[in-house]
Amino acid sequence: MRTWFITGASRGFGALIAQRALANGDAVVATARSAKSVREHLGEQANLLALDLDVTNEAQAQQAAKAAVDRFGSIDVLVNNAGYGLLGAVEEATAQEIEALYRTNVFGMLAVTRAVLPYMRRQRSGRILNLSSIGGYRSSAGWGVYCSTKFAVEGLTEALAVELAPLGIHVTAVEPGYFRTDFLDQTSLKTSAPSIADYHETSGAMRTFAAGANHQQPGDPEKLAGVLVDFAAAPNPPVRLPLGSDTVAAIEAKNAETVSLLEAWRAVSVSTDFNAPGRAGGGARASR
């Protein structure tokens, strides 16, 4: 039996993963800002510990991790799922909106991870699944600030994976595309109030698209939950796990663009090294 520690477990991916893990016979520490909302969603179960946790409160994260180990003896899988979206052009987002988003999506993930890691290091085992997004691999108009938080999640995940591998702890950034959850609802998505007319064709168009795409997304969240519960036991897991056909297509497109960029600008890119001894200086021109 494994013990899961899941943030943002009162609804969406978090609740579905918790349900699947419990059905699998595992123990689950399901956290949310309100433990009551978790119990209302998941019910009272012997293998379930519902805890209040505001991920932006580092002391509360430390207390929750200790409570998990006191109850079940270990934390085997950490799912950093808590987070929300912000829709609007970069210029349209207020400083308060940006800071609040980073407090949850980045600093909150860090607070929980730092609280759990001492127990995983002591065990010399563990899995960490950081819920990123296709927006953590490729940004887009209207999602710039949100995507920047997920780019941060990806960078932290890559570093953690290298740092923790010798200790038997695996770390993966999970990259969902558009899944049919409540992510595009007001409960999970904030929209910057200012709307600047000059962005009508870019971020403005994305606002319209997001409204129409709500609950029409191609991804099945039940299938994602099943994949992740199985994935937590996979040997040699990858550092990134793309989920959704739209994610796969977006990654392929960006990788192709990167290959083209290197082909076009390779001479300029490598020209900035120091000259080899005995080699005359001189700049290089772009090959186009």
C-alpha positions as CSV (number, residue, x, y, z in Angstrom):
1,M,0.0,0.0,0.0
2,R,1.3,3.4,-1.0
3,T,0.6,6.7,0.7
4,W,-0.4,9.6,-1.6
5,F,-0.2,13.3,-0.6
6,I,-2.3,15.3,-3.0
7,T,-2.9,19.1,-3.0
8,G,-6.0,20.7,-4.4
9,A,-7.9,17.5,-3.8
10,S,-11.4,18.8,-3.4
11,R,-12.2,18.8,-7.1
12,G,-10.8,18.4,-10.6
13,F,-7.7,16.3,-11.2
14,G,-6.8,16.2,-7.5
15,A,-10.1,14.6,-6.5
16,L,-10.1,12.1,-9.3
17,I,-6.6,11.0,-8.6
18,A,-7.5,10.6,-4.9
19,Q,-10.6,8.6,-5.8
20,R,-8.6,6.3,-8.1
21,A,-5.8,5.8,-5.5
22,L,-8.3,5.0,-2.8
23,A,-10.1,2.5,-5.0
24,N,-6.6,0.9,-5.7
25,G,-6.3,0.2,-1.9
26,D,-3.8,3.0,-1.2
27,A,-3.8,5.5,1.6
28,V,-4.5,9.1,0.6
29,V,-3.8,12.4,2.3
30,A,-6.1,14.7,0.5
31,T,-5.5,18.4,1.1
32,A,-7.4,21.6,0.2
33,R,-8.1,25.0,1.6
34,S,-11.1,23.3,3.3
35,A,-10.8,19.7,4.5
36,K,-14.6,19.7,4.8
37,S,-14.9,20.1,1.0
38,V,-12.6,17.1,0.5
39,R,-14.7,14.9,2.9
40,E,-17.9,16.1,1.1
41,H,-16.4,15.0,-2.2
42,L,-14.6,11.8,-1.2
43,G,-16.6,10.7,1.9
44,E,-15.3,9.2,5.1
45,Q,-12.9,6.4,4.5
46,A,-10.4,4.6,6.7
47,N,-7.5,5.2,4.3
48,L,-8.3,8.8,3.8
49,L,-6.9,11.7,5.8
50,A,-8.4,15.1,4.8
51,L,-6.4,18.1,5.8
52,D,-6.7,21.9,5.6
53,L,-3.8,23.2,3.5
54,D,-3.3,26.6,2.0
55,V,-0.2,25.8,-0.1
56,T,1.0,29.4,0.3
57,N,1.4,28.8,4.0
58,E,4.7,27.1,4.5
59,A,4.1,26.3,8.2
60,Q,0.8,24.7,7.4
61,A,2.5,22.6,4.7
62,Q,5.1,21.4,7.3
63,Q,2.3,20.5,9.7
64,A,0.4,18.6,7.0
65,A,3.4,16.6,6.0
66,K,4.1,15.6,9.6
67,A,0.4,14.7,10.1
68,A,0.5,12.4,7.0
69,V,3.6,10.5,8.3
70,D,2.2,10.3,11.8
71,R,-1.0,8.7,10.4
72,F,0.3,6.5,7.7
73,G,4.1,6.2,8.3
74,S,5.3,7.5,5.0
75,I,4.6,9.6,2.0
76,D,5.3,7.6,-1.2
77,V,3.7,9.8,-3.9
78,L,3.4,13.6,-3.8
79,V,1.0,15.2,-6.3
80,N,1.5,18.9,-6.5
81,N,-1.8,19.7,-8.1
82,A,-3.0,22.9,-6.4
83,G,-3.1,25.9,-8.8
84,Y,-5.2,28.0,-11.0
85,G,-5.1,29.9,-14.3
86,L,-4.9,33.6,-15.2
87,L,-6.2,34.7,-18.7
88,G,-5.3,38.0,-20.2
89,A,-2.4,39.8,-22.0
90,V,0.8,40.2,-20.0
91,E,0.2,44.0,-20.0
92,E,-3.4,43.5,-18.8
93,A,-2.4,41.5,-15.7
94,T,-2.1,43.5,-12.5
95,A,0.8,43.2,-10.2
96,Q,-1.5,41.8,-7.5
97,E,-2.8,39.1,-9.9
98,I,0.7,38.1,-11.0
99,E,2.0,37.9,-7.4
100,A,-1.0,35.9,-6.2
101,L,-0.6,33.4,-9.1
102,Y,3.1,32.9,-8.4
103,R,2.3,32.4,-4.7
104,T,0.1,29.4,-5.5
105,N,1.4,27.9,-8.7
106,V,5.2,28.2,-7.9
107,F,5.9,29.1,-4.3
108,G,3.1,26.9,-3.1
109,M,4.5,23.9,-5.0
110,L,7.9,24.7,-3.5
111,A,6.5,24.9,0.0
112,V,4.8,21.6,-0.1
113,T,7.7,19.9,-1.9
114,R,10.2,21.2,0.7
115,A,7.9,20.0,3.5
116,V,7.7,16.4,2.1
117,L,11.2,15.9,0.9
118,P,12.8,15.3,4.3
119,Y,10.5,12.2,4.8
120,M,11.2,10.9,1.2
121,R,15.0,11.4,1.7
122,R,14.8,9.4,5.0
123,Q,12.9,6.7,3.1
124,R,15.3,6.8,0.2
125,S,12.3,6.5,-2.1
126,G,9.3,8.4,-3.4
127,R,7.6,9.9,-6.5
128,I,6.8,13.5,-7.1
129,L,4.3,14.5,-9.8
130,N,4.2,18.2,-10.5
131,L,1.1,19.2,-12.4
132,S,2.4,21.5,-15.2
133,S,0.6,22.0,-18.5
134,I,1.3,22.2,-22.2
135,G,1.7,25.8,-21.2
136,G,4.8,24.8,-19.4
137,Y,6.4,23.8,-22.7
138,R,4.9,26.3,-25.1
139,S,3.4,29.6,-24.2
140,S,0.6,31.4,-26.1
141,A,-1.2,34.7,-26.3
142,G,-3.5,35.3,-23.4
143,W,-1.7,32.8,-21.1
144,G,1.7,34.5,-20.8
145,V,1.7,35.0,-17.0
146,Y,0.1,31.6,-16.3
147,C,2.5,29.8,-18.7
148,S,5.4,31.6,-17.0
149,T,4.5,29.9,-13.7
150,K,4.3,26.5,-15.5
151,F,7.7,27.2,-17.1
152,A,9.0,27.6,-13.6
153,V,7.5,24.3,-12.5
154,E,9.2,22.6,-15.4
155,G,12.6,24.1,-14.5
156,L,12.3,23.2,-10.9
157,T,11.2,19.7,-11.9
158,E,14.2,19.2,-14.1
159,A,16.6,20.2,-11.3
160,L,14.8,18.2,-8.7
161,A,14.9,15.1,-10.9
162,V,18.7,15.3,-11.1
163,E,19.2,16.2,-7.4
164,L,17.0,13.5,-6.1
165,A,17.7,10.6,-8.5
166,P,20.7,9.3,-6.3
167,L,18.3,9.2,-3.4
168,G,15.8,6.9,-5.1
169,I,13.2,9.7,-5.6
170,H,11.8,10.3,-9.1
171,V,10.3,13.6,-10.2
172,T,8.0,14.2,-13.2
173,A,6.3,17.2,-14.7
174,V,2.9,16.2,-15.9
175,E,1.8,18.2,-19.0
176,P,-1.9,18.0,-19.6
177,G,-3.4,19.7,-22.6
178,Y,-7.1,20.8,-22.6
179,F,-9.0,18.4,-20.3
180,R,-12.7,18.6,-19.6
181,T,-12.4,19.8,-16.0
182,D,-13.6,23.0,-14.4
183,F,-10.3,24.7,-15.2
184,L,-12.0,27.3,-17.5
185,D,-14.7,28.0,-14.9
186,Q,-14.5,31.0,-12.7
187,T,-13.7,28.7,-9.8
188,S,-10.3,27.8,-11.3
189,L,-9.6,30.6,-13.8
190,K,-9.2,34.3,-13.2
191,T,-9.5,36.8,-16.0
192,S,-7.7,40.1,-15.9
193,A,-10.3,42.8,-15.8
194,P,-8.6,45.4,-18.0
195,S,-9.1,44.7,-21.6
196,I,-6.9,46.7,-24.0
197,A,-8.3,47.1,-27.5
198,D,-4.8,46.7,-29.1
199,Y,-4.8,43.0,-28.0
200,H,-8.2,42.2,-29.5
201,E,-6.7,39.9,-32.2
202,T,-4.4,38.0,-29.8
203,S,-5.2,37.7,-26.1
204,G,-8.7,39.0,-26.8
205,A,-9.3,36.2,-29.3
206,M,-8.1,33.7,-26.6
207,R,-10.6,35.1,-24.1
208,T,-13.4,34.3,-26.7
209,F,-11.9,30.8,-27.4
210,A,-11.6,29.9,-23.7
211,A,-15.3,30.8,-23.1
212,G,-16.4,28.6,-25.9
213,A,-14.1,25.7,-25.1
214,N,-15.3,25.3,-21.5
215,H,-16.5,21.7,-21.0
216,Q,-15.8,21.0,-24.7
217,Q,-12.1,20.1,-24.2
218,P,-10.9,16.9,-25.8
219,G,-9.1,15.4,-22.8
220,D,-10.9,12.9,-20.5
221,P,-9.9,13.7,-16.8
222,E,-10.9,10.2,-15.6
223,K,-8.4,8.7,-18.0
224,L,-5.7,11.1,-16.8
225,A,-6.3,10.0,-13.2
226,G,-6.0,6.4,-14.2
227,V,-2.8,7.0,-16.1
228,L,-1.2,8.8,-13.2
229,V,-2.1,6.2,-10.6
230,D,-0.5,3.5,-12.8
231,F,2.4,5.8,-13.7
232,A,3.3,6.3,-10.0
233,A,4.6,2.7,-10.0
234,A,6.3,2.8,-13.4
235,P,10.1,2.0,-13.3
236,N,12.4,4.7,-14.6
237,P,9.7,7.4,-15.2
238,P,10.5,10.2,-17.5
239,V,11.1,13.8,-16.3
240,R,8.1,14.9,-18.5
241,L,4.8,13.2,-19.2
242,P,2.8,14.8,-21.9
243,L,-0.9,13.9,-21.8
244,G,-3.5,14.6,-24.5
245,S,-3.3,14.6,-28.3
246,D,-3.2,18.4,-28.3
247,T,-0.2,18.4,-26.1
248,V,1.6,15.9,-28.3
249,A,0.8,18.0,-31.4
250,A,2.0,21.2,-29.7
251,I,5.3,19.7,-28.5
252,E,6.0,18.3,-32.0
253,A,5.3,21.7,-33.6
254,K,7.6,23.5,-31.1
255,N,10.4,21.0,-31.5
256,A,10.2,21.4,-35.3
257,E,10.4,25.2,-34.9
258,T,13.4,24.8,-32.6
259,V,15.2,22.6,-35.2
260,S,14.5,25.2,-37.9
261,L,15.8,28.0,-35.6
262,L,19.1,26.2,-35.0
263,E,19.5,25.5,-38.7
264,A,19.0,29.1,-39.6
265,W,21.0,30.7,-36.8
266,R,23.6,28.1,-35.9
267,A,26.6,30.2,-37.3
268,V,25.6,33.2,-35.2
269,S,24.9,31.1,-32.1
270,V,28.3,29.4,-32.1
271,S,30.2,32.6,-33.1
272,T,30.1,34.0,-29.6
273,D,32.6,31.5,-28.1
274,F,36.2,32.5,-27.6
275,N,38.4,31.8,-30.6
276,A,40.5,28.6,-30.4
277,P,44.2,29.3,-29.8
278,G,45.9,30.3,-33.0
279,R,42.6,31.0,-34.8
280,A,42.0,34.5,-36.1
281,G,38.9,36.4,-34.8
282,G,36.0,37.4,-36.9
283,G,32.2,37.3,-36.6
284,A,30.0,34.8,-38.4
285,R,26.9,35.7,-40.4
286,A,23.6,34.0,-40.1
287,S,23.0,31.2,-42.6
288,R,19.5,31.6,-43.9
